[in-house]
Amino acid sequence: MPSPQGLPLAGLRIVELGHYIAAPFATRLLADLGAEVIKVEPPEGDPVRGWGSTVEGHAVWFSVHGRNKLSVTLDLKKEADKDRLRQLVRRADGLVENFRPGQLERYGLGPDALHAVNPRLIIARISGYGQDGPYRDKPAFGAIGEAMGGLRHLTANPGQADLPPPRCGVSISDDLAGMYAAMGLVSACWQVKGNPEARGRVIDVDLVSSVFSLMEGMLPEYGLFGWVRQPQGAAIKTAAPTNTYPCADGKWLCIAGNSDLIFRRLMAAIGRPEAAADPRFATNGLRCEHVAELDAMIADWTRTLPAAEAEAVLERAEVPCSRLYDMRDCAEDPHFRARDMVMPVEDPLLGRVLHPAAPFRFDGVAPRDMVRWTGPAAGAHNRHVFEELLKEGEG
Amino acid sequence: MPSPQGLPLAGLRIVELGHYIAAPFATRLLADLGAEVIKVEPPEGDPVRGWGSTVEGHAVWFSVHGRNKLSVTLDLKKEADKDRLRQLVRRADGLVENFRPGQLERYGLGPDALHAVNPRLIIARISGYGQDGPYRDKPAFGAIGEAMGGLRHLTANPGQADLPPPRCGVSISDDLAGMYAAMGLVSACWQVKGNPEARGRVIDVDLVSSVFSLMEGMLPEYGLFGWVRQPQGAAIKTAAPTNTYPCADGKWLCIAGNSDLIFRRLMAAIGRPEAAADPRFATNGLRCEHVAELDAMIADWTRTLPAAEAEAVLERAEVPCSRLYDMRDCAEDPHFRARDMVMPVEDPLLGRVLHPAAPFRFDGVAPRDMVRWTGPAAGAHNRHVFEELLKEGEG
């Protein structure tokens, strides 16, 4: 029985003082969940609007990155605009910001000043290194979270000296910090809801810790044994064969053939049934000892087929595998399409565009209904917000 | 003025039917935030307890992965134990599970059955591909999210045919799905709090969509222009010089020297002030055209110094940079230590271990107070939960 309750955060009011990725990503998730998000931009707009491709001056990425938000423009150096911000804060439940530490205070809009206006406000702050500590004021460029958080050391082929470990390929540290900020903020809102005595609070989220939070058991293992995990490339040391193999079309196929039963099916599928019976490959432990030989055998086969064909053969043999999807593969995939994970949306600024669904789906809400509108032009909602929403509040 | 309100989710009651990574990571975040999490394990324990190193049979990772949770053991094939689970569900606000789609239903514990016991329960379900769609029943191994979500294609050096694109190095797709499940669950809890009419609901989160959600503007750009983003290695096509450079000790240093001012400081710091004045390198656009020459110049310098020394030189010159931290670098870093991001904790099963702090900090709560206890042995709280908590509920 689907829930008739609509979007879970309908009625929650959020002010975004964000730019680039981390804070805007946090509020986009909140907006997808149904919150009212008022994005406050400088008169010239969030500089992220200058990134990537455009259609008639409108950034394509922003169609997604700014969706479901109201955009207003304010010049926070002007007293009249600070007043308007304070009006927005007065009626808000939460605020998300990612200025450099100290910048909000220099505007006279630090947590104390905001709590003077609205003592119940939940303030989520995102920064490179956090609001205190010796590195607080160091410049935090995008890749720092990956590097200092320990991820970039691992995203590499072992012993490869000629080429550097690649970046993750997306703004992973900003994304993670945005997700943690959103989660912390909703948690604090849950706490104060319905409690007239509750006060607002401040949440401090940083990029480096957000990445570091994913380092599994590596920290206690270092502390106990002095172990330092090293990169493993596309393989897993303790399982074989599982790796990523080159195909005839230059694409790659990821195959997990390491359980005994699957290993036998894999060897049969690639025309090497004798290897399935070879006592040298009888257990995962033995296969790990002979992994180079097994990987070569599998790659000899994958090199003869385009990745999609090799994938189809192994799927019929019930061997877990996936080719490495590029954006065309994602956009055209029947599962993504069937689940509306990829869906056409009308954008009044860009025309018909493809949007990804929100990354969570709720019974009773179709993924399409979670894209209420596409990213608006900077200041598109000035009139609506300042002449309607704020007046309602006075009524 | 720090908030005296303690942990934000204190009082929220969660049942975990999780194993391996995604669901247990979701509930660990909820537990760090103060929720009561009862982890239901099979009598032999969550199989993740068999991963990685151990001390006297106790998994080291589980000290972190299971912290702040209560562990009970139940055999969900037995009717008496299903009854006990239903008793836990009756008093819970939320439940997180990551069985394969259909498994919970086969136990007779699907959403309808759980809502019959507790109509207000919020159920977050995590799976590889989601609860419906053509791939629903495909085996979802760990790397699939990275591969099908589009990340693995990007985490690569361009044109590198001899070695496969490396894995991300951590269980990124499980982690992301866990974070989205936790965020969705708290949002739904916010919605029902204080509303006696509200009903429970079901949230569907999957690994592939969780990764795909980070693909920035790539989907609308493919839809509009047919563009397919290709891997960029450690460089950024539109900024120069910014890359990752080899050092004398075999480590790598990530440097972002692409703004005009920083570029001049960088060239002076590496002893090439004449390059700062070279008209061929006067703007970012020109530097992008000559990026190979610039990268070679910088690498010639970094190769003469260990990474930490090169980093110190550039930091004094105010050039943003970071060496690629391994776990020793993280554990010993003064900023991580000062912020209690790395902290010693007494684990009754393991002795003194290092824990990472929770990835969000709240005013009024010290990071140390967010580690209330370390990951317990399987079933450690059977007596407490079944003989105390459940009896209280009857009172």
Interface residues (C-beta under 8 A of the other chain):
Chain A: M1 S3 Q5 P8 L9 A10 L12 L29 L33 W51 G52 S53 V55 A59 V60 W61 F62 S63 V64 H65 D112 H115 Y129 G130 D132 G133 P134 Y135 K138 P139 A140 F141 G142 A143 I144 A147 M148 G149 G150 L151 R152 H153 L154 T155 A156 N157 Q160 A161 L163 P164 P165 P166 R167 C168 G169 V170 S171 I172 D175 L176 M179 Y180 A181 A182 M183 G184 V186 S187 A188 C189 W190 Q191 K193 G194 A198 R199 G200 R201 V202 I203 D204 V205 V208 S209 S210 F212 S213 L214 M215 E216 G217 M218 L219 P220 E221 Y222 G223 L224 F225 W227 V228 R229 Q230 P231 Q232 G233 A234 I236 T242 N243 T244 Y245 P246 G250 W252 C254 A256 E315 E318 P320 S322 R323 L324 Y325 D326 M327 R328 D329 C330 A331 D333 P334 H335 F336 A338 R339 M341 V342 P344 L350 G351 R352 V353 L354 H355 P356 A357 A358 P359 F360 R361 F362 D363 G364
Chain B: M1 S3 Q5 P8 L9 A10 L12 L29 L33 W51 G52 S53 V55 A59 V60 W61 F62 S63 V64 H65 D112 H115 Y129 G130 D132 G133 P134 Y135 K138 P139 A140 F141 G142 A143 I144 A147 M148 G149 G150 L151 R152 H153 L154 T155 A156 N157 Q160 A161 L163 P164 P165 P166 R167 C168 G169 V170 S171 I172 D175 L176 M179 Y180 A181 A182 M183 G184 V186 S187 A188 C189 W190 Q191 K193 G194 A198 R199 G200 R201 V202 I203 D204 V205 V208 S209 S210 F212 S213 L214 M215 E216 G217 M218 L219 P220 E221 Y222 G223 L224 F225 G226 W227 V228 R229 Q230 P231 Q232 G233 A234 I236 T242 N243 T244 Y245 P246 G250 W252 C254 A256 E315 E318 P320 S322 R323 L324 Y325 D326 M327 R328 D329 C330 A331 D333 P334 H335 F336 A338 R339 M341 V342 P344 L350 G351 R352 V353 L354 H355 P356 A357 A358 P359 F360 R361 F362 D363 G364
